[in-house]
Amino acid sequence: MPEGKRRHRPALIVLVVVAAIACLGLAWWQWSRFESSSGSGQNLGYALQWPAFGVMFVYAYRRFVVLESDPDEVAKLSPRAHGATEVPADLLPPRPATAARVTADDDSPPEIRDLAEYNRYLSELASSESGPAQQENP
């Protein structure tokens, strides 16, 4: 984008304005609920939070515009700009190729026997489903 040229996005501006006005309206509504006879401290908390949400909409749009128009700002957000380094590939141990099989003997608790039986059932299903499918698509 050429320097000095700004892109105006009316739809985004309208969205931000509507969102900020909605947040202020919700804050007024919560304030009126707080002042009513059934109001509580929770309503007061919400009445104070909604304007902060409205400010965040405006801040997010402004930050979006700055990041879009200034490549130096984008470079500042890069992890390398903060001194971060990449994690070496051999730092973590390798993952096991296959999961450990659960075996059960007669002395095993019933939960282990049930788990082993269920795993056998799943492996039978997997082998029966992969066999015909491989034969159909050579």
Salt bridges, closest charged atoms under 4 A:
GLU68 OE1 - ARG9 NH1 2.71
GLU73 OE1 - ARG63 NH1 3.29
GLU73 OE2 - LYS76 NZ 3.17
GLU86 OE2 - ARG80 NH2 2.65
